[in-house]
Each structure stands twice: as C-alpha cells, then as structure tokens.
Amino acid sequence: MNDAAIDIRRLDFAYGPGKPALSAIDMTVANGECVGLVGPNGAGKSTLLLHLNGVLRGRGQVRVLGMEMKRDHLKEVRRRVGLVFQDPRQQLFLPSIAEDIAFGPFSAGIWPEAEARQRVAAIMARLHLEEIGSASPLRLSPGEQKRAALAAVLVMEPELLAFDEPSAGLDPAGRRDFIELVRALPQTKVIATHDMDLAYELCGRIVIMDHGRVVADGPRDAILADQELLRAHRLERPLSMLLKE
C-alpha cells in the first residue's frame, strides 16, 4: 500500500544474542485506522511500537508516513509520529507540565516563538490543563499525568499516534475520560494494550502478537469473538462485548 501510514516487512529485532523480540513482522496500517495491538506479556508489543519512530531499529523494512526508517529521516519521523509511553513520567521531566509541553515546539524550532506559545496554550486548553500548568508532574494524579504526556505529544501535531498501555494506572473515571479523549483524536492510531475492553471500544482492527510474532490480524469483531484463538494466546473476550450478546 503506497498510501499506508505504516508498512512493515519482515522485521526482526533482538535485544541481544539469543534474545529475539520480534520475528518476521509484516504489518500495514492505513491512514486513519485505529489498530489494537494485543497479546500476553513479552509478546513484543512495546518493542514494535518503539520501531515506529526509530527508538529501536531492527532488520527488515519499516516505512512510516511514506518515509523509510533511515538516519536522515529520523528527525522528521519523530516530529510526525507521537509515542505515548505507558508511564507518563518517562515523558515528563521538567519542573512543570507547561514547560514539558512547551519543550517540543521550542526545541524543534519550526515555528516562530509567538506561534509556538499559541500552540502550547491551545493544547493545554483543549486537554483542560491550564489550571495545573505550573504544577510539577510529580504532584499530579495518574490521569493528569497521562493527559499532560499526551499534550506534550499532540502539541507537535503528529499524524500518527502510538500508545503503550494507555489505560494503565487509571481509575475507572480516569480511564473513561482518557478513552473518550483518544476516541476523538483524528490521527492514525496504534494502541498496544492488555485492556481488551479499551481495544474493543476504540479499535476497528485487532492484531494479536505472541512470542514476537503476529499470530492473528483482522476485523475487531471477528478476532475478539474467537474464544479459542484468544485462549491460545492468554487473552479474554472483552466484557463489554459479552454484555451485548
């Protein structure tokens, strides 16, 4: 697919000799899709996400937004691909969340200062962070930290978003708020998660990984209705899907 947001061919990656993490991964994601990446612990989901903006680079072909993952493309890839980590504290490292959110626009140098400030203010308003902008990330609730980390990504206006366990650590209300926030985002999205209900609610397509391989890939309802397939890979059907039956 020439217009694919993601085109991965025969991707292999190992963290060291005898420690393969990804094996012969083939995956294509169309522009505008929301894909749920599910599987047991150690399946390779997070490792695959880290290949989408060049944090990790294995053997094989990785093309993102039409760009091959090469050294001279990395700066542009990382501007256009937003990676939201499971632990937002990996992204929030400055004294206040306003400074964290402003770090990307001012470091990139692609907008005049006045426009960069305007973009920061706009995304903070959009994610309801204005009143806590001066707060230290360490003093925020998990839900506020998640929103701040997402704001720090969205302020760069990425075209592709990769989420690693976005609902981890959230209480039910915080989880619901974050799901609705992610649902409203127009970007192409890849969501690695153990939260099968979140995958069911947000994703039209499900990819199951296990032992570093893609073992199933298809429409959400077909994949998540296959109880035998899910059990074989230590997964369960979403409760919200069961309740509809």
N, C-alpha and C positions, 0 to 999 in steps of 0.2 A: 504494500500500500504506500504509494508515494506521498499521500497526504496524511499519513499516520502521525499522531503525536509521539508515539513510541514504537520503535521497530527493533526488536532484539533477535539476533540469530546466533544460535549455538554458543551461548555464553557459558563459560566455565570460570570458576573462581575458587581459590583455596587460600585459607589463612596461613598455611604452612604445609610442609611435606606431610602427606598422609592425612590432611585435614580439608577435604573438599567440602565446599559450602554451596556451590552451585554447579550443576552438571547439565550441559546441553539445553540451556533455557532458550526456548523460542516463544516470543510473545509480541503481539501487535495490539496497540490501543489506538482507537480512532479519536480524532479531535472531538471533544465534548463528552466522551464516555466517562462514566464513573465505574471503576472496576474494584471489586473487593478481592483482596489477596488474603486467603485464609489457610490455616494449616497448624499443626501442633508446634510446640516449642522446638527450635532447632531446625525448622523446615527450610529456612533460607529467606524468609520474607523480608526481614530488615536488611539483610545483605543485598538483596535485589534492589530495594529502594535506594540504597547508597550508590548504586551504579547509575541512577537516573540523573544525577548531577555531578558525577565524576569524583565523588569522595573515594569510591573504590573503582578500580579498573581491572577487569579480568580479560580473559582471552575470548575472542568472538567479536561480533558486531553489535554495537549499541548506537542507534540513531535516535535522537530526541529532538522533536520540533524541526526535523529536516537536517539537523547537524550531526555529523559523526563525532563520537566522543574522542576527540584528539586534543592534545595540549593547547593548540592555538584556538580552540573553540570553547575552552573551559570557562573563561570569564563570561562569555555570552550565555552559555548554557546555565550557569549558576544564577545569572540575573533572571532568566526566563523560567527556571524550574525552582519552585519553592518546596523545601523539605521541612516538614514539621515533625520534630522528634517526639518520641514517647514522653520523655522527661523534659518539660519546658525549660528547666534550669540549665540544660545544655545550650540553650539559645539566649538566655537572659543573663548577662554577665556584667552589666553596668550598674551604677548606683540607683538609677530609677528606670522605670519602664519607658518613660518618654525618651530617655537617652538611648535605650535599647532599640526602640522603634525608629529613631532618627539615624541610628548608626549606618544602616544600609544606604539610604538616599544620599547622605553626606559623604560617605566613603566612596560610593560609586562615581560621584562627580558628573553624572549625566544630566542633571537638572540644575538650573540656577538656584541659588540659595533660597530665594523667596518661594519658588515653586516647590522645592524640597520641603520647606516648612509647612507649606499649604497641604502637601500630600500627607505629611505626618499628622497634622491636625485633623484632616478629613478621615483618615483611617481610625484614629483614636475615637472620633465621634461616632463613626459607623459601628464600632465594636464596644461602645459605651465604656471607654476607658479614661475619659477626660478627668473625672474626679479623683482618680488614683494615679494620674500620670507621674506625680512626684514621689510615689511610694517605691520602696525597694522591692524588687521581685521576691525577696526572702520573706516579706511580710504579707504577701498576697495568698489568697486561697488557691487551691489547685485549679479551680475553674477560671479565676482571674489570670493565673499564670498561663493557662492554655490559650486564653484569648489574647494576652499580650504577645505570646510567642507567635500566634497566627498573624497578629497585626504586624509584627516585625517582618513577616514573610510577605503579606499582602501589600504592604506599602511599596514594594518593588514592582508591583503589577505583573506577577508571573503569569504565564499561560498554562502551566502545568503544576499541579499540587500533588505532593506525595506525603501521605500521613502515615506515621508509625504509631499504632495503638492510640488513636485519638481520644478514646473514652477512658483510658486507664487512669485510675486515681480519682475519678469524678463521682460525686454522689448522684442519686437519681435525677434531681432537678438540674444539676450542672451538666449531667450527661445529655438530658433532653435539650437544654439550651444550646449545647455545642453541636448536637446533631442538626438542629434547625439552622444554625449558623452555617454549617458545612453544606447542608442541602441547598441553601440559597446561592452558593458560590457558582458562577458560570463556568469556571475553568475545567479543563480535563482533570480528573482526579483518580489517583490510585491510592487505595486505603488498605494498609496491612493491619489486620485486627483479629483478636480472638473473640470479639463481641459479635456473635452471629446475628443477633437482632439488629445491631447497627448496620452490618453488611446487608441484611435483608431490607432495611428501610431506605438505605442510600444508594445501593449499587444495582445497576441493571444487569451486570455480568459478574460472575464469580470465577476466580481462578484458585484451585486448590494446589498447594505445594506440600511436598513431603520429602525429606532426605535430599533437599537441594534440587528437586525436580518438579516440573509442572506435571501433575498427575490427572488433572481434570480442568476443563475450561469451557464455560458455556453460559447460557442464559440463567439468571438468578433462580427462577422458579424450578427449572429442570434440575440444576445442581443441588439446590437445597431441599428438594423433595426426595432425593435419592438417599434413603436412610442407610442402605448397605454401603454405599460409597463413603458417606460421612463417617460411619463407624470404623471403616477400614483405615481411616486417617485421623482417628481420635477426635472427631468433631461431632456436634449435635445439631439437630434441626433447631432453628430459631423458635422461641416460644411464641412470638407474635405471629409466625406463620402457622403454627399448630392451632392457635386460637381461632384462626379464620376458617378452619376446616369443620 
